[in-house]
Amino acid sequence: MQIIRTIVWIILTAILVAFIAMNWTKVPVNFWPLDGGNYVHFEWPVGIVALVFFLLGAVPMWLVHRTGKWRLKRRIHSLENTMLATSSAPVPSTLEETTTSIPEPAANRSAAGPEA
């Protein structure tokens, strides 16, 4: 499974690099309108603009995913520790008494001789 994931990442990286290389012309990007009809704008290459806005959309969702995964791992570890703590608890005395009063098997009684 790791090899497939690596191959997919290599292919995606190659596509991204090719896209940025083919779209290296600078374009004005208007971010915020100002008074008088002007805009706050930057002139960046198209590929960089696409990469920046892709990351602006992907990073929050990645953080939500990692946070959920972290919370589930903490919950699993907590439940596992609880199970270990309860499984190593001392056995109640009623169970100990029933296990010590088990009658002998019939084979051992007949070897001792006839009963009177």
Residue pairs with C-beta under 8 A, 6 or more apart in sequence:
16 47
16 51
19 47
19 50
20 45
20 47
20 48
20 50
20 51
21 47
22 47
23 45
23 46
23 47
23 50
24 45
24 46
24 47
25 45
25 46
26 43
26 44
26 45
27 43
27 44
27 45
27 46
27 49
28 41
28 42
28 43
29 41
29 42
29 43
29 44
29 49
30 39
30 40
30 41
31 39
31 40
31 41
31 42
32 39
32 40
33 39
34 40
44 52
109 115
